[in-house]
């Protein structure tokens, strides 16, 4: 058993697909150092499990967490690239 945390490079999840990604499939990584990372992953899990009430509550928690911080400027390269990746994902799924 690994002493590295589950979901890390040293101890990937049994559902980890990074090494199986086709070369042209877009992906987005949320790292643990991002203060929103655990909440965003939990939100994704609630949505996938069809737990709309829990998802709504988690989204409210995320919005509360971010309400005290100024938003990233809309011309931020990181902000713009995130939306480009999202669009790439959508186009890739459409084939």
N, CA and C atoms as a LAMMPS dump frame, in Angstrom:
ITEM: TIMESTEP
0
ITEM: NUMBER OF ATOMS
285
ITEM: BOX BOUNDS ff ff ff
-5.0000000000000000e+02 5.0000000000000000e+02
-5.0000000000000000e+02 5.0000000000000000e+02
-5.0000000000000000e+02 5.0000000000000000e+02
ITEM: ATOMS id mol type element x y z
1 1 1 N 0.854 -1.186 0
2 1 2 C 0 0 0
3 1 3 C 0.895 1.242 0
4 2 1 N 0.549 2.21 -0.82
5 2 2 C 1.336 3.42 -0.948
6 2 3 C 1.017 4.41 0.175
7 3 1 N 2.032 5.141 0.595
8 3 2 C 1.792 6.18 1.594
9 3 3 C 1.429 7.509 0.927
10 4 1 N 1.491 7.542 -0.395
11 4 2 C 1.107 8.739 -1.134
12 4 3 C -0.409 8.849 -1.173
13 5 1 N -0.927 10.08 -1.189
14 5 2 C -2.38 10.255 -1.19
15 5 3 C -3.033 9.697 -2.453
16 6 1 N -4.226 9.161 -2.293
17 6 2 C -4.998 8.652 -3.419
18 6 3 C -5.227 9.771 -4.422
19 7 1 N -5.031 9.462 -5.672
20 7 2 C -5.237 10.439 -6.731
21 7 3 C -3.967 11.191 -7.104
22 8 1 N -2.836 10.819 -6.5
23 8 2 C -1.566 11.468 -6.829
24 8 3 C -0.864 10.684 -7.936
25 9 1 N 0.21 11.252 -8.487
26 9 2 C 0.973 10.534 -9.501
27 9 3 C 1.514 9.22 -8.948
28 10 1 N 1.924 9.232 -7.68
29 10 2 C 2.492 8.033 -7.06
30 10 3 C 1.434 7.006 -6.669
31 11 1 N 0.187 7.442 -6.503
32 11 2 C -0.895 6.541 -6.097
33 11 3 C -2.168 6.923 -6.858
34 12 1 N -2.184 6.677 -8.17
35 12 2 C -3.345 7.085 -8.956
36 12 3 C -4.6 6.317 -8.563
37 13 1 N -5.726 6.952 -8.767
38 13 2 C -7.03 6.328 -8.555
39 13 3 C -7.181 5.151 -9.512
40 14 1 N -7.978 4.178 -9.123
41 14 2 C -8.24 3.067 -10.035
42 14 3 C -8.967 3.532 -11.291
43 15 1 N -9.537 4.735 -11.245
44 15 2 C -10.251 5.283 -12.387
45 15 3 C -9.423 6.308 -13.158
46 16 1 N -8.169 6.48 -12.777
47 16 2 C -7.28 7.44 -13.432
48 16 3 C -7.089 7.046 -14.898
49 17 1 N -7.272 7.983 -15.779
50 17 2 C -7.159 7.689 -17.212
51 17 3 C -6.056 8.486 -17.896
52 18 1 N -5.264 9.194 -17.121
53 18 2 C -4.263 10.076 -17.724
54 18 3 C -3.396 9.345 -18.748
55 19 1 N -2.886 8.174 -18.394
56 19 2 C -2.006 7.446 -19.31
57 19 3 C -2.755 6.845 -20.495
58 20 1 N -4.076 6.823 -20.439
59 20 2 C -4.882 6.269 -21.527
60 20 3 C -5.467 7.346 -22.44
61 21 1 N -5.22 8.634 -22.108
62 21 2 C -5.782 9.711 -22.92
63 21 3 C -5.254 9.644 -24.347
64 22 1 N -6.137 9.73 -25.329
65 22 2 C -5.649 9.876 -26.697
66 22 3 C -4.876 11.195 -26.811
67 23 1 N -3.935 11.242 -27.712
68 23 2 C -3.109 12.443 -27.858
69 23 3 C -3.912 13.693 -28.158
70 24 1 N -5.079 13.543 -28.773
71 24 2 C -5.863 14.719 -29.156
72 24 3 C -7.004 15.043 -28.195
73 25 1 N -7.133 14.284 -27.089
74 25 2 C -8.24 14.561 -26.169
75 25 3 C -7.849 15.652 -25.17
76 26 1 N -8.584 16.775 -25.173
77 26 2 C -8.294 17.843 -24.209
78 26 3 C -8.579 17.378 -22.781
79 27 1 N -7.832 17.909 -21.845
80 27 2 C -8.054 17.607 -20.429
81 27 3 C -7.726 18.847 -19.607
82 28 1 N -8.195 18.84 -18.364
83 28 2 C -7.988 19.962 -17.452
84 28 3 C -7.652 19.383 -16.086
85 29 1 N -6.593 19.86 -15.488
86 29 2 C -6.146 19.343 -14.194
87 29 3 C -6.445 20.371 -13.11
88 30 1 N -7.057 19.907 -12.039
89 30 2 C -7.274 20.736 -10.857
90 30 3 C -6.352 20.185 -9.779
91 31 1 N -5.394 20.998 -9.365
92 31 2 C -4.412 20.558 -8.381
93 31 3 C -4.885 20.845 -6.964
94 32 1 N -4.392 20.062 -6.034
95 32 2 C -4.782 20.216 -4.628
96 32 3 C -4.417 21.583 -4.075
97 33 1 N -3.405 22.215 -4.612
98 33 2 C -3.012 23.533 -4.098
99 33 3 C -4.031 24.624 -4.425
100 34 1 N -4.937 24.362 -5.358
101 34 2 C -6.014 25.306 -5.653
102 34 3 C -6.993 25.247 -4.487
103 35 1 N -7.267 26.377 -3.841
104 35 2 C -8.154 26.37 -2.668
105 35 3 C -9.56 25.831 -2.959
106 36 1 N -9.987 25.858 -4.199
107 36 2 C -11.315 25.37 -4.561
108 36 3 C -11.307 23.911 -5.006
109 37 1 N -10.14 23.297 -5.102
110 37 2 C -10.022 21.974 -5.726
111 37 3 C -10.938 20.926 -5.111
112 38 1 N -10.882 20.745 -3.815
113 38 2 C -11.684 19.675 -3.206
114 38 3 C -13.179 19.948 -3.359
115 39 1 N -13.577 21.199 -3.226
116 39 2 C -14.99 21.539 -3.369
117 39 3 C -15.461 21.325 -4.804
118 40 1 N -14.624 21.659 -5.791
119 40 2 C -15.007 21.458 -7.185
120 40 3 C -15.118 19.979 -7.536
121 41 1 N -14.206 19.173 -7.022
122 41 2 C -14.265 17.734 -7.279
123 41 3 C -15.499 17.136 -6.6
124 42 1 N -15.789 17.587 -5.396
125 42 2 C -16.983 17.108 -4.693
126 42 3 C -18.251 17.507 -5.452
127 43 1 N -18.279 18.733 -5.963
128 43 2 C -19.427 19.185 -6.76
129 43 3 C -19.611 18.279 -7.971
130 44 1 N -18.535 17.972 -8.655
131 44 2 C -18.579 17.082 -9.814
132 44 3 C -19.153 15.722 -9.415
133 45 1 N -18.723 15.201 -8.282
134 45 2 C -19.213 13.903 -7.809
135 45 3 C -20.709 13.956 -7.499
136 46 1 N -21.158 15.011 -6.835
137 46 2 C -22.588 15.141 -6.526
138 46 3 C -23.427 15.214 -7.8
139 47 1 N -22.965 15.984 -8.765
140 47 2 C -23.705 16.106 -10.024
141 47 3 C -23.761 14.757 -10.723
142 48 1 N -22.625 14.073 -10.797
143 48 2 C -22.578 12.767 -11.447
144 48 3 C -23.439 11.727 -10.762
145 49 1 N -23.605 11.859 -9.456
146 49 2 C -24.422 10.908 -8.693
147 49 3 C -25.896 11.307 -8.669
148 50 1 N -26.225 12.422 -9.318
149 50 2 C -27.613 12.862 -9.36
150 50 3 C -28.124 13.425 -8.047
151 51 1 N -27.219 13.869 -7.197
152 51 2 C -27.6 14.427 -5.9
153 51 3 C -27.695 15.948 -6.025
154 52 1 N -28.798 16.394 -6.618
155 52 2 C -28.938 17.811 -6.942
156 52 3 C -28.951 18.708 -5.705
157 53 1 N -29.563 18.254 -4.61
158 53 2 C -29.59 19.071 -3.396
159 53 3 C -28.192 19.282 -2.84
160 54 1 N -27.407 18.203 -2.766
161 54 2 C -26.036 18.304 -2.275
162 54 3 C -25.186 19.141 -3.225
163 55 1 N -25.419 18.988 -4.539
164 55 2 C -24.681 19.786 -5.523
165 55 3 C -24.998 21.267 -5.351
166 56 1 N -26.27 21.577 -5.162
167 56 2 C -26.678 22.966 -4.956
168 56 3 C -26.006 23.541 -3.718
169 57 1 N -25.993 22.778 -2.638
170 57 2 C -25.361 23.243 -1.399
171 57 3 C -23.863 23.447 -1.581
172 58 1 N -23.204 22.53 -2.299
173 58 2 C -21.763 22.649 -2.522
174 58 3 C -21.465 23.851 -3.396
175 59 1 N -22.286 24.09 -4.409
176 59 2 C -22.082 25.267 -5.255
177 59 3 C -22.247 26.542 -4.438
178 60 1 N -23.234 26.574 -3.549
179 60 2 C -23.423 27.737 -2.673
180 60 3 C -22.19 27.937 -1.793
181 61 1 N -21.623 26.83 -1.306
182 61 2 C -20.409 26.91 -0.495
183 61 3 C -19.244 27.475 -1.313
184 62 1 N -19.111 27.029 -2.558
185 62 2 C -18.057 27.539 -3.439
186 62 3 C -18.248 29.031 -3.688
187 63 1 N -19.466 29.422 -3.976
188 63 2 C -19.74 30.84 -4.223
189 63 3 C -19.429 31.673 -2.99
190 64 1 N -19.73 31.155 -1.815
191 64 2 C -19.415 31.848 -0.579
192 64 3 C -17.9 31.968 -0.393
193 65 1 N -17.18 30.891 -0.71
194 65 2 C -15.721 30.899 -0.581
195 65 3 C -15.077 31.944 -1.485
196 66 1 N -15.684 32.174 -2.638
197 66 2 C -15.085 33.089 -3.61
198 66 3 C -15.607 34.515 -3.502
199 67 1 N -16.631 34.722 -2.696
200 67 2 C -17.256 36.056 -2.637
201 67 3 C -16.35 37.113 -2.024
202 68 1 N -15.392 36.722 -1.236
203 68 2 C -14.52 37.699 -0.575
204 68 3 C -13.258 38.004 -1.381
205 69 1 N -13.039 37.26 -2.461
206 69 2 C -11.858 37.484 -3.286
207 69 3 C -12.271 38.183 -4.569
208 70 1 N -11.468 39.144 -5.02
209 70 2 C -11.809 39.777 -6.297
210 70 3 C -11.659 38.751 -7.431
211 71 1 N -12.514 38.84 -8.434
212 71 2 C -12.415 37.883 -9.542
213 71 3 C -11.133 38.096 -10.332
214 72 1 N -10.698 37.039 -10.987
215 72 2 C -9.538 37.144 -11.881
216 72 3 C -9.937 38.072 -13.02
217 73 1 N -9.057 38.975 -13.419
218 73 2 C -9.404 39.88 -14.526
219 73 3 C -9.794 39.091 -15.78
220 74 1 N -10.785 39.58 -16.499
221 74 2 C -11.273 38.86 -17.671
222 74 3 C -10.216 38.751 -18.762
223 75 1 N -9.199 39.595 -18.716
224 75 2 C -8.145 39.484 -19.725
225 75 3 C -6.969 38.626 -19.244
226 76 1 N -7.143 37.954 -18.109
227 76 2 C -6.115 37.06 -17.594
228 76 3 C -5.868 35.922 -18.582
229 77 1 N -4.621 35.655 -18.947
230 77 2 C -4.336 34.545 -19.865
231 77 3 C -4.832 33.2 -19.327
232 78 1 N -4.749 32.983 -18.035
233 78 2 C -5.199 31.725 -17.451
234 78 3 C -6.717 31.591 -17.576
235 79 1 N -7.432 32.67 -17.323
236 79 2 C -8.893 32.705 -17.448
237 79 3 C -9.303 32.387 -18.878
238 80 1 N -8.67 33.054 -19.823
239 80 2 C -9.015 32.853 -21.235
240 80 3 C -8.689 31.429 -21.694
241 81 1 N -7.545 30.914 -21.264
242 81 2 C -7.166 29.554 -21.671
243 81 3 C -8.127 28.511 -21.109
244 82 1 N -8.615 28.721 -19.891
245 82 2 C -9.569 27.79 -19.304
246 82 3 C -10.813 27.674 -20.177
247 83 1 N -11.313 28.793 -20.665
248 83 2 C -12.475 28.753 -21.549
249 83 3 C -12.133 28.115 -22.887
250 84 1 N -10.919 28.326 -23.378
251 84 2 C -10.503 27.681 -24.625
252 84 3 C -10.47 26.163 -24.466
253 85 1 N -9.995 25.692 -23.31
254 85 2 C -9.968 24.249 -23.044
255 85 3 C -11.392 23.702 -22.988
256 86 1 N -12.28 24.418 -22.336
257 86 2 C -13.677 23.995 -22.262
258 86 3 C -14.275 23.857 -23.658
259 87 1 N -14.023 24.831 -24.508
260 87 2 C -14.522 24.781 -25.883
261 87 3 C -13.883 23.622 -26.642
262 88 1 N -12.598 23.405 -26.439
263 88 2 C -11.91 22.279 -27.088
264 88 3 C -12.537 20.958 -26.687
265 89 1 N -12.895 20.828 -25.409
266 89 2 C -13.53 19.598 -24.921
267 89 3 C -14.87 19.38 -25.622
268 90 1 N -15.639 20.434 -25.72
269 90 2 C -16.951 20.334 -26.361
270 90 3 C -16.807 19.922 -27.826
271 91 1 N -15.886 20.561 -28.54
272 91 2 C -15.666 20.247 -29.954
273 91 3 C -15.146 18.823 -30.113
274 92 1 N -14.289 18.372 -29.201
275 92 2 C -13.731 17.021 -29.284
276 92 3 C -14.835 15.976 -29.127
277 93 1 N -15.758 16.206 -28.198
278 93 2 C -16.867 15.268 -27.988
279 93 3 C -17.773 15.206 -29.223
280 94 1 N -17.938 16.352 -29.875
281 94 2 C -18.789 16.402 -31.067
282 94 3 C -18.145 15.697 -32.261
283 95 1 N -16.829 15.45 -32.145
284 95 2 C -16.116 14.709 -33.192
285 95 3 C -15.678 15.586 -34.297
